[in-house]
Amino acid sequence: MRRIVCQTSDIELIDHISWESSEEIKSDDQLTKERGICMETNCDVRKYFNVLRECQKRLEKKPYTAETCHQETVDLIEAIDHCVADKAFVKFA
């Protein structure tokens, strides 16, 4: 497990990553590798990941709700796409 410390304003976000690290990803797909690196190292992506995780935990506690985590999912995907945008297709040039 890798420890990440992100400074946002005066708040320090500390999270422990429990998924595979980028070195362990066996995919040949460069985009998948770059997304994994962003999930591990980019503080903005981590912020949106934590917001999505909190939403999912909130939904698990409710037996019935009209709430979804759609917007949180979209925000996370946009943050990941923004993070990999300048690296994703560099190998093709």
Secondary structure, 3 states (H helix, E strand, C coil): CCEEEEEECCEEEEEECCCCCCCCCCCCCHHHHHHHHHHHHCHHHHHHHHHHHHHHHHHHHCCCCCCCCHHHHHHHHHHHHHHHCCCCCHHHC
